[in-house]
Amino acid sequence: MQVNITEDETKSFAAEFEGTDRGVVDLIREKVAQSKDVEFASVEKDHPEQTKVRLVVKSTKNAKAIISKAIEELQEEVKELSAQIPKK
C-alpha cells in the first residue's frame, strides 16, 4: 500500500491510498470520526476502476495527530482479535 499526502494543514488532512481497497481506509475513517474534535471525515473513490482511495479529515485540532492515534488504536484492536484466534 502506498500513501500520498495531498493536504497536510493543521486542521485538515487528505491522503490518497493506492494498492488497497476502500474497506481499509473506511476503517480508519470510522475510527477518526469517533473523535469529538473531528468535524468531517470522508472516504472518496472517484470511479470503481480507479485504484486510489482518498481520505479527507477536517478537525478543530491537529488532524494528522487524530489520524495517527486512530491507526494506532486499530492496530491494537487487530492484535487483540488475532490473540483470540487459536493457532494450529
Secondary structure as UniProt FT lines:
FT   STRAND          2..8
FT   STRAND          12..18
FT   HELIX           22..33
FT   TURN            36..37
FT   STRAND          38..44
FT   TURN            48..49
FT   STRAND          52..59
FT   HELIX           63..84
//
